Amino acid sequence: MAEDETPKSRIKLPATMVKELKAQEVGVVSARRDIQTLKKLGLETKELEDKLNWAEEARKTLLKEFS
């Protein structure tokens, strides 16, 4: 095994969960648009953006590591 290769996890997400995680990308895009609208209205969105960024990173990590 090459040094830069990481072993694949033996844990696999159920197919329905993988499908749902992939479908959530649409929700993330929509949430980003909503946050931009709130910004235009002058509202503070830092906390919302941080939470959305965390959720998106968690979603991507789950898909990458366990599907």
C-alpha positions as CSV (number, residue, x, y, z in Angstrom):
1,M,0.0,0.0,0.0
2,A,1.4,3.4,-0.9
3,E,2.0,5.9,1.9
4,D,-0.7,8.4,0.6
5,E,-3.4,5.7,0.5
6,T,-5.8,5.5,3.4
7,P,-7.5,2.1,4.0
8,K,-11.2,2.0,3.2
9,S,-13.6,1.8,6.2
10,R,-15.3,-1.5,6.8
11,I,-18.4,0.4,7.9
12,K,-20.8,1.2,5.1
13,L,-23.8,3.5,5.2
14,P,-27.1,2.0,4.1
15,A,-28.0,2.8,0.5
16,T,-31.0,4.9,1.6
17,M,-28.8,7.0,3.9
18,V,-26.2,7.6,1.1
19,K,-29.1,8.7,-1.2
20,E,-30.5,11.1,1.5
21,L,-27.0,12.6,2.2
22,K,-26.5,13.2,-1.6
23,A,-30.0,14.7,-1.8
24,Q,-29.2,17.2,1.0
25,E,-26.8,19.0,-1.3
26,V,-29.8,20.7,-2.8
27,G,-30.8,21.9,0.7
28,V,-27.3,23.3,1.3
29,V,-27.4,25.3,-2.0
30,S,-30.8,26.7,-1.0
31,A,-29.7,27.6,2.5
32,R,-26.7,29.4,1.1
33,R,-29.0,31.5,-1.1
34,D,-31.2,32.2,1.9
35,I,-28.2,33.4,3.9
36,Q,-27.2,35.7,1.1
37,T,-30.7,37.2,1.2
38,L,-30.4,37.7,4.9
39,K,-27.0,39.4,4.4
40,K,-28.5,41.8,1.8
41,L,-31.1,42.7,4.4
42,G,-28.3,43.6,6.8
43,L,-28.7,40.7,9.2
44,E,-25.7,39.0,10.9
45,T,-25.2,35.6,9.3
46,K,-21.8,34.5,10.6
47,E,-23.3,31.9,13.0
48,L,-25.6,30.5,10.3
49,E,-22.8,30.3,7.8
50,D,-20.5,28.5,10.3
51,K,-23.2,25.9,11.1
52,L,-23.9,25.4,7.4
53,N,-20.2,25.0,6.6
54,W,-19.9,22.4,9.4
55,A,-23.0,20.5,8.2
56,E,-21.7,20.5,4.6
57,E,-18.3,19.3,5.7
58,A,-19.8,16.5,7.9
59,R,-22.0,15.4,5.0
60,K,-19.1,15.3,2.5
61,T,-17.0,13.4,5.1
62,L,-19.7,10.8,5.7
63,L,-20.1,10.2,2.0
64,K,-16.4,10.0,1.3
65,E,-15.5,7.7,4.2
66,F,-18.5,5.5,4.5
67,S,-20.1,5.1,1.1
